[in-house]
Amino acid sequence: MDLVSRQWMRSLLILVAALLVGIWGASIHAQTGTVNPVFVLKIEGVIGPASADFFSRSLARAQTRGARLVVLQLDTPGGLDESMRRMIKEILASPVPVATFVAPEGARAASAGTYILYASHIAAMAPATNLGAATPVAIGMPGSEEPARPDKADRTKDDTTKAGDKRSAPSSADSLREKAVNDAAAYIRGLAQLRGRNAEFAEQAVLKASSLSAEEALRGGVIEVVAVDVKDLLRQIDGKTVSLPAGMVKLELAGAPVEAVEPDWRTKVLAVLSNPMLAMVLMMIGIYGLFVEFTTPGFGIPGIAGAISLLLALYAFHMLPVNWAGVALLALGVVLMISELFVSSFGALGVGGFIAFVVGGLMLFDVDHPIIDVGWPFVLGLALASAAATAAFGTFALKTRRRPIVSGREELLGAAGIVTVIEEGSAWAEIHGERWRVRSTAPLVVGERVRVTGIDGLTLEVTDSLRGS
């Protein structure tokens, strides 16, 4: 038995060793099949918190996998400054080269996309694409929509001097706008100098909203490559040298596997929540849901839905460049309109709440940008919907108050019954199918019809229904 046991153990060890070698070999084969890949990230639409989060997580994954290159396939009309700068910071600090590729044909890299293109280690475009129009939009203050330009400011200053200082000083809105434009011009000029690209066009894209086609950008030294697709791009930039934080690196892309990274559910959810209109609607649903739950406790669903909606709205506002004074005015407007149901103000609270809601919605976002601008028609429509909901609640409450009482002690007042028993000085009557002790100032007889006029504990005060109360 000992010999047999030793042979059995030896066979078992050989089998386990073979399995481990097989698993290790399969793992090595799997890794060699995907080692040092090229990641391709597709970002389409507005550059916002969702796209910045997707890019950040994908870039971290590329670093973990030891990717040779990250290709950011871009098609955007622009986006939020905060999200754009977050992406640029990560590109500049990335140990993995990043190539921004404006594609497919017909795509564009406007506004924020131009900055990202300038910041990338490799700038490429597909035929029939364009970039530029990188002027920052005006800060949400009154004034001309024309972007402020240094040359214009100089001319204004000269004209003021020549006129003997008779011209009024520039408004604060113009000064803020000029500061924003100058800051953006310096920022993109610094990126152009860092990457050795055309700094003159970079400034013109900011100061005069200039744009270039792919061929013009290639001739002007704005980009390095015009490629038909990702495969063509990798072929053309193979062997190029790029500057990383660790030093100069030569791109070796021949035979590198290409992996397309698609946005996951988190990115899609963030993209939905980044919609400012949805954030406003969620906030209103949240407040009204909590209001219904507090006024009619015990149901549960309005309170749960309201709390979830309000938290999602606050999270969305956190991601967007909101003016929190606008958020406060929105909440105040809804509260005032609801308060109209409980306080007799002859409409003053309702009208004040409506005005506060509209003003708060219009000043909600710090940046007057068409990408995140909710627009006054939407704000006005939402305010009217809120007022209509408040009026509907009030009408329903008023109708409910006027309805006759159908349960409880108060419902017995005025109810009719018939005397059934008189014994030992006590009278009993049947009212609504129930037997009640009754008393009356006048003598009662069995079979007499009575009407309830009062309640004293468990005794009902009645009177002859024919005589009335």
C-alpha positions in Angstrom: 0.0 0.0 0.0 2.9 2.3 0.7 4.4 1.8 -2.7 1.0 2.4 -4.3 0.4 5.6 -2.2 3.8 7.0 -3.2 3.1 6.4 -6.9 -0.3 8.0 -6.6 1.1 11.1 -4.9 3.9 11.3 -7.5 1.3 11.2 -10.3 -0.8 13.8 -8.5 2.2 16.2 -8.1 3.1 15.7 -11.8 -0.5 16.5 -12.8 -0.6 19.6 -10.6 2.7 20.8 -12.0 1.5 20.3 -15.5 -1.6 22.3 -14.8 0.4 25.2 -13.3 2.7 25.2 -16.2 -0.2 25.2 -18.6 -2.0 28.1 -16.8 1.3 30.1 -16.7 1.9 29.5 -20.4 -1.7 30.5 -21.3 -1.3 33.7 -19.1 2.0 34.5 -20.8 0.5 34.0 -24.2 -2.5 36.1 -23.4 -0.3 38.9 -22.1 2.1 38.8 -25.1 -0.9 39.0 -27.3 -2.0 42.4 -25.7 1.2 43.7 -24.2 2.0 47.3 -24.9 -1.1 48.0 -27.0 -2.3 51.3 -28.5 -5.4 52.6 -26.9 -8.0 54.4 -29.0 -10.4 56.6 -27.0 -13.4 58.2 -28.8 -14.8 61.4 -27.5 -17.7 62.9 -29.4 -19.8 65.9 -28.3 -19.3 68.4 -25.6 -16.1 68.3 -23.4 -17.6 68.0 -19.9 -17.2 66.2 -16.6 -18.2 62.9 -18.2 -15.7 63.0 -21.0 -13.0 64.3 -18.6 -13.6 61.4 -16.2 -13.6 58.9 -19.1 -10.3 60.2 -20.4 -8.7 60.3 -16.9 -9.7 56.7 -16.1 -8.7 55.5 -19.6 -5.3 57.2 -19.4 -4.6 55.6 -16.0 -5.6 52.2 -17.4 -3.2 52.8 -20.4 -0.4 53.5 -17.9 -1.1 50.3 -16.0 -1.1 48.3 -19.2 2.1 49.9 -20.4 0.4 51.2 -23.6 2.7 52.5 -26.3 0.3 55.3 -27.3 -3.1 56.7 -26.5 -5.0 58.0 -29.5 -7.7 60.5 -28.6 -10.1 60.4 -31.5 -11.9 63.8 -31.1 -15.0 65.4 -32.5 -16.2 68.2 -30.4 -17.8 71.7 -30.6 -16.1 72.7 -27.4 -16.9 72.4 -23.7 -16.3 73.5 -20.2 -13.0 75.2 -19.3 -12.6 73.2 -16.1 -13.0 69.8 -17.8 -10.7 70.9 -20.7 -7.9 72.0 -18.3 -8.2 68.8 -16.3 -7.6 66.8 -19.5 -4.7 69.0 -20.5 -3.0 68.6 -17.2 -3.2 64.9 -17.4 -1.8 64.9 -21.0 1.1 67.1 -19.9 1.9 64.8 -16.9 1.3 61.5 -18.7 4.2 59.0 -19.1 2.2 57.6 -22.1 2.3 59.6 -25.3 -1.1 61.0 -26.3 -2.0 61.7 -30.0 -5.1 63.7 -30.6 -6.7 62.8 -33.9 -9.6 64.9 -35.2 -11.6 62.3 -37.0 -13.6 60.9 -38.8 -14.0 63.1 -41.9 -16.3 66.0 -41.2 -15.3 66.2 -37.5 -14.1 69.3 -35.8 -12.0 70.3 -32.8 -13.4 73.7 -32.0 -12.9 75.7 -28.8 -11.8 73.3 -26.1 -10.8 70.8 -28.7 -8.2 73.1 -30.1 -6.5 73.5 -26.7 -6.4 69.7 -26.2 -5.0 69.3 -29.7 -2.2 71.8 -29.0 -1.4 70.1 -25.7 -1.0 66.6 -27.2 2.3 65.0 -28.0 1.0 64.3 -31.6 -1.6 66.4 -33.3 -3.3 64.9 -36.3 -6.4 65.5 -38.4 -8.4 63.6 -40.9 -9.3 65.2 -44.3 -12.3 67.5 -44.4 -12.0 68.3 -40.7 -11.3 71.7 -39.0 -10.1 73.2 -35.8 -10.0 76.7 -34.2 -12.7 79.1 -32.9 -11.1 79.0 -29.5 -12.3 82.3 -28.1 -13.6 81.9 -24.6 -17.2 82.8 -24.3 -18.3 85.9 -22.3 -18.7 85.6 -18.6 -22.4 85.9 -17.8 -22.6 89.6 -17.4 -24.2 92.3 -19.5 -22.2 93.7 -22.3 -21.2 93.2 -25.9 -20.8 89.6 -27.1 -17.8 90.6 -29.2 -14.6 89.2 -27.6 -12.3 91.7 -26.2 -9.0 92.0 -28.0 -5.8 93.6 -26.8 -5.6 95.7 -30.0 -9.1 96.9 -29.5 -8.3 97.8 -25.9 -5.3 99.7 -27.0 -7.3 101.7 -29.6 -9.9 102.4 -26.9 -7.2 103.7 -24.6 -5.7 105.9 -27.3 -9.1 107.3 -28.2 -9.8 108.0 -24.6 -6.5 109.9 -24.3 -7.1 111.9 -27.4 -10.6 112.8 -26.3 -9.2 114.3 -23.2 -10.5 111.5 -20.9 -14.0 112.3 -21.9 -14.9 108.7 -22.6 -16.3 106.6 -19.8 -14.0 103.9 -18.4 -14.5 100.4 -19.6 -17.2 98.5 -17.8 -16.4 95.7 -15.3 -18.0 93.2 -17.8 -15.6 94.3 -20.5 -12.6 94.1 -18.2 -13.5 90.6 -17.1 -14.0 89.5 -20.7 -10.7 91.0 -21.7 -9.0 89.2 -18.8 -10.5 85.9 -19.8 -9.5 86.3 -23.5 -5.9 87.3 -22.6 -5.6 84.4 -20.1 -6.8 82.0 -22.8 -4.5 83.4 -25.4 -1.5 83.1 -23.0 -2.5 79.6 -22.1 -2.7 78.3 -25.7 0.4 80.2 -26.7 2.3 78.4 -23.9 1.0 75.0 -25.2 2.1 75.9 -28.7 5.6 76.8 -27.5 5.8 73.6 -25.5 5.0 71.4 -28.5 6.8 73.6 -31.1 3.6 74.4 -33.0 2.3 77.5 -34.7 1.8 80.0 -31.8 0.6 82.8 -34.1 -2.4 80.8 -35.2 -3.1 79.7 -31.7 -3.4 83.3 -30.6 -5.6 84.2 -33.6 -7.9 81.2 -32.8 -8.5 82.8 -29.4 -8.4 86.5 -30.2 -10.3 86.4 -33.5 -11.9 82.9 -33.4 -9.9 81.9 -36.5 -10.3 78.3 -37.9 -8.2 76.1 -40.2 -8.9 73.1 -42.3 -6.8 70.0 -42.0 -4.6 70.8 -45.0 -4.1 74.4 -43.9 -3.3 73.3 -40.4 -0.6 70.9 -41.8 1.0 73.6 -43.9 0.8 76.1 -41.1 2.7 73.9 -38.6 -0.3 73.4 -36.3 -0.5 69.7 -36.7 2.0 67.0 -37.8 -0.1 64.5 -39.7 -3.1 64.3 -41.9 -4.3 60.7 -41.8 -7.4 58.9 -43.2 -7.9 56.6 -40.2 -6.2 55.4 -37.0 -4.2 52.7 -39.0 -2.9 55.3 -41.3 -2.0 57.6 -38.4 0.0 54.9 -36.6 1.9 54.1 -39.8 2.8 57.8 -40.3 3.9 58.5 -36.8 5.8 55.2 -36.2 9.4 56.1 -35.4 8.7 59.7 -34.4 10.2 61.1 -31.2 8.1 62.8 -28.6 8.9 64.6 -25.3 7.6 63.1 -22.1 8.2 64.1 -18.5 10.8 61.4 -18.3 12.6 62.5 -21.4 12.5 61.9 -25.2 10.8 58.7 -26.3 10.7 57.1 -29.8 7.4 55.7 -30.8 7.6 52.1 -31.9 4.1 51.3 -33.2 4.8 48.6 -35.8 2.8 45.5 -35.0 1.2 47.1 -31.9 -2.3 45.7 -31.2 -5.0 48.4 -31.2 -7.6 48.4 -28.5 -10.7 50.6 -28.7 -11.9 51.8 -25.3 -15.6 52.5 -25.2 -17.4 54.6 -22.5 -18.8 52.5 -19.7 -22.0 52.9 -17.8 -20.5 55.4 -15.4 -19.5 57.7 -18.2 -23.0 57.5 -19.7 -24.6 58.3 -16.4 -22.3 61.2 -15.9 -23.1 62.5 -19.4 -26.8 62.4 -18.6 -26.4 64.1 -15.2 -24.2 66.8 -16.8 -27.3 68.1 -18.7 -28.1 71.4 -16.9 -31.8 71.2 -17.9 -32.1 67.7 -16.3 -30.4 69.0 -13.2 -33.0 71.8 -12.8 -35.9 69.4 -13.4 -34.4 66.9 -10.8 -34.2 69.7 -8.3 -37.8 70.7 -8.8 -39.0 67.1 -8.6 -36.9 66.6 -5.4 -38.4 69.6 -3.6 -42.0 68.7 -4.6 -41.5 65.0 -3.8 -40.3 65.9 -0.3 -43.2 68.4 0.1 -45.8 65.7 -0.8 -44.1 63.3 1.7 -44.1 65.8 4.5 -47.7 66.9 4.0 -49.0 63.3 3.5 -46.6 61.1 5.5 -46.7 57.4 5.4 -46.9 56.8 1.6 -43.1 56.8 1.1 -42.7 56.8 -2.6 -42.8 60.6 -3.1 -40.3 61.1 -0.3 -37.9 58.5 -1.6 -38.1 59.7 -5.2 -37.8 63.3 -4.0 -34.7 62.6 -1.9 -33.0 60.7 -4.7 -33.8 63.4 -7.3 -32.6 66.2 -5.0 -29.3 64.4 -4.3 -28.8 63.8 -8.1 -29.5 67.4 -8.8 -26.9 68.6 -6.2 -24.4 66.2 -7.7 -25.1 67.5 -11.2 -24.7 71.1 -10.0 -21.4 70.1 -8.3 -20.1 68.9 -11.7 -21.2 72.0 -13.6 -19.9 75.6 -13.2 -23.0 76.8 -11.3 -23.6 80.0 -9.5 -24.8 78.8 -6.1 -26.8 82.0 -5.6 -28.9 80.9 -8.6 -29.4 77.5 -7.0 -30.5 79.2 -3.8 -32.9 81.4 -5.8 -34.4 78.4 -7.5 -35.0 76.6 -4.2 -36.4 79.8 -2.6 -38.8 80.3 -5.6 -40.2 76.8 -5.2 -40.5 77.1 -1.4 -42.3 80.5 -1.8 -44.7 79.1 -4.4 -45.5 76.1 -2.1 -45.9 78.5 0.9 -48.7 80.2 -1.0 -50.8 77.1 -0.2 -50.5 77.7 3.5 -50.3 81.5 4.0 -53.0 83.9 2.8 -50.8 86.4 1.1 -53.2 87.2 -1.8 -50.7 85.8 -4.3 -47.7 87.8 -3.1 -45.7 84.7 -2.1 -46.6 82.9 -5.3 -45.6 85.8 -7.6 -42.4 86.4 -5.6 -41.6 82.7 -5.8 -42.2 82.7 -9.6 -39.9 85.7 -10.1 -37.2 84.2 -7.8 -37.3 80.9 -9.8 -36.9 82.7 -13.2 -34.1 84.9 -12.0 -32.3 82.0 -10.3 -32.6 79.9 -13.5 -31.2 82.6 -15.7 -28.2 83.3 -13.4 -27.7 79.6 -12.5 -24.5 79.1 -14.6 -21.5 81.4 -14.4 -20.6 80.9 -18.1 -22.9 82.1 -20.8 -22.1 79.3 -23.1 -24.6 77.8 -25.6 -23.4 74.3 -24.6 -24.6 74.7 -21.1 -27.0 77.6 -21.5 -30.5 76.5 -20.4 -32.1 79.5 -22.1 -34.9 81.7 -20.8 -37.7 79.8 -22.6 -36.9 76.6 -20.7 -36.6 78.5 -17.4 -39.9 80.3 -18.0 -41.6 77.0 -19.0 -40.2 75.3 -15.9 -41.4 78.2 -13.7 -44.9 78.0 -15.2 -44.9 74.3 -14.7 -44.0 74.8 -11.0 -46.7 77.4 -10.6 -49.2 75.1 -12.3 -48.2 72.3 -9.9 -48.7 74.5 -6.9 -52.0 75.7 -8.2 -53.1 72.1 -8.8 -52.1 71.2 -5.2 -54.1 74.2 -3.9 -57.1 73.4 -5.9 -57.1 69.8 -4.8 -56.7 70.8 -1.2 -59.6 73.3 -1.5 -61.9 70.7 -3.0 -61.0 68.2 -0.4 -61.7 70.7 2.4 -65.2 71.4 1.0 -66.1 67.8 0.7 -68.4 66.4 3.5 -66.6 64.4 6.2 -67.0 60.7 5.7 -65.2 59.3 8.8 -64.3 60.0 12.4 -66.3 61.7 15.2 -67.1 64.8 13.1 -68.9 62.6 10.6 -71.6 61.7 13.2 -72.8 65.3 13.5 -76.0 65.6 11.7 -76.3 61.8 11.2 -79.8 60.4 11.4 -80.9 57.3 13.5 -83.8 55.6 15.2 -84.3 54.9 18.9 -84.3 51.2 19.5 -84.2 50.7 23.3 -85.1 52.7 26.4 -84.3 51.0 29.7 -83.5 52.2 33.2 -83.4 55.9 32.2 -81.0 55.3 29.3 -81.9 55.4 25.6 -80.1 53.6 22.8 -80.3 54.4 19.1 -79.1 52.8 15.9 -77.0 55.2 13.8 -75.1 54.1 10.7 -75.7 50.5 11.7 -74.1 51.0 15.1 -75.7 51.0 18.6 -75.0 54.3 20.5 -76.1 55.6 23.9 -78.1 58.8 23.3 -79.7 61.5 25.4 -82.0 64.3 24.6 -83.6 67.3 26.4 -87.0 65.9 25.4 -88.4 62.5 26.2 -87.6 59.8 23.7 -89.7 56.8 22.6 -88.8 53.6 20.8 -89.1 54.0 17.1 -88.6 57.7 17.2 -86.3 59.1 14.4 -83.5 61.4 15.8 -80.6 63.4 14.5 -77.2 63.8 16.2 -76.5 67.4 17.4 -73.4 66.8 19.6 -71.0 64.3 21.1 -70.1 63.9 24.7 -67.6 61.1 25.1 -69.4 57.9 24.1 -72.8 59.5 24.4 -74.5 61.2 21.5 -76.8 64.2 22.0 -79.8 64.0 19.8 -83.0 65.7 19.0 -86.2 64.7 17.2 -85.3 64.8 13.5 -88.7 66.3 12.7 -88.2 69.2 15.1 -84.6 69.9 14.1 -81.9 71.1 16.3 
